Amino acid sequence: MASSLFLLLDDIASVLDDVSTMTQVAVKKTAGVLGDDLALNAKQVAGVNPARELAVVCAVARGSALNKAVLVPAALAVSWLAPWAVTPLLMAGGAYLCFEGAEKILHHLTHRRGHAPHPAGHAADAGSSHAADRPGSESERVSGAIRTDFILSAEIIVITLGVVATQPLVTQVGVLLAVSAAMTIGVYGLVAAIVKLDDLGAWLATRPASVAAAVGRAIVASAPWLMRALAVAGTLAMFLVGGGIIAHGIPVVHHAVADLAGPACGLAGPWPGILSLAAEGAVGLGVGLALAGVVEPVRRLVGAGSGA
């Protein structure tokens, strides 16, 4: 009886060790998407009435938890019923990330080209800056953030499923649950900290101690730059993650990218890895621009047809 108990405990310890190891691998592979999730959700919450920021973050976090409750069983069902579909789903998700990244860049370029600064523009900005205070605006932000979370969560869950596809079912469930919990708590905990960073800086700036006041002013000054850096990092992560997924799903492209990190490139140190990463990013950028070149004209045609 005692030996059976010890065997059971040993099996449990072995499963937990496997879950811990595979979770670390999955988190490394999904780090880019997590960064993008963090950047996008921080941008969604930015502009909400400061008194409601934490309430909005909590509402989005609850929606994110519900997303995971749907996505984890769905991912396990796909793994069990149609394991061959994991790679195509990964590539489809990667292509969507690349397309979304390309859309961001194209929108930024066209926005800068088509909007010169003038007083009317400032008036429009002032009107839009009060959008967060209008009835329904907060619920719209929450709904939009939850939709964004669903897309990125699906990508993370599918990437995680690809990592644990060959593992026993118990390990798959454990890793998916661990990654889902870490993603929800980690991302929205950081989002809450980011959106309240300027409040912390403003509070420190009023402290009598000169050092605290100086730190507070530095935080207030750097908060907008942090948001911009997160947006840039999130867009870059879309191309790196999406391009990496697509490159690994196409053998010819995968071998070509892998050669950059091999001895054939004739470089040493970190350069082969950097070149390989840059090549995956280039693949992602190319796929994203190609998809945008197809989707945007179709959207214009559909919009023109519906307008008529």
Secondary structure, DSSP 8 states (H G I E B T S, - for coil): -HHHHHHHHHHHHHHHHHHHHHHHHHHHHHHHHHHHHHHHHHHHHTTS-GGGHHHHHHHHHHHHHHHHHHHHHHHHHHHHH-GGGHHHHHHHHHHHHHHHHHHHHHHHHHHHHH----HHHHHHHHHHHTGGGSTTHHHHHHHHHHHHHHHHHHHHHHHHHHHHTTS-HHHHHHHHHHHHHHHHHHHHHHHHHHHTHHHHHHHHHTSSSHHHHHHHHHHHHHHHHHHHHHHHHHHHHHHHHHHHHHHHHSHHHHHHHHHHTSGGG---TTHHHHHHHHHHHHHHHHHHHHHHHHHHHHHHHHHHHHH-
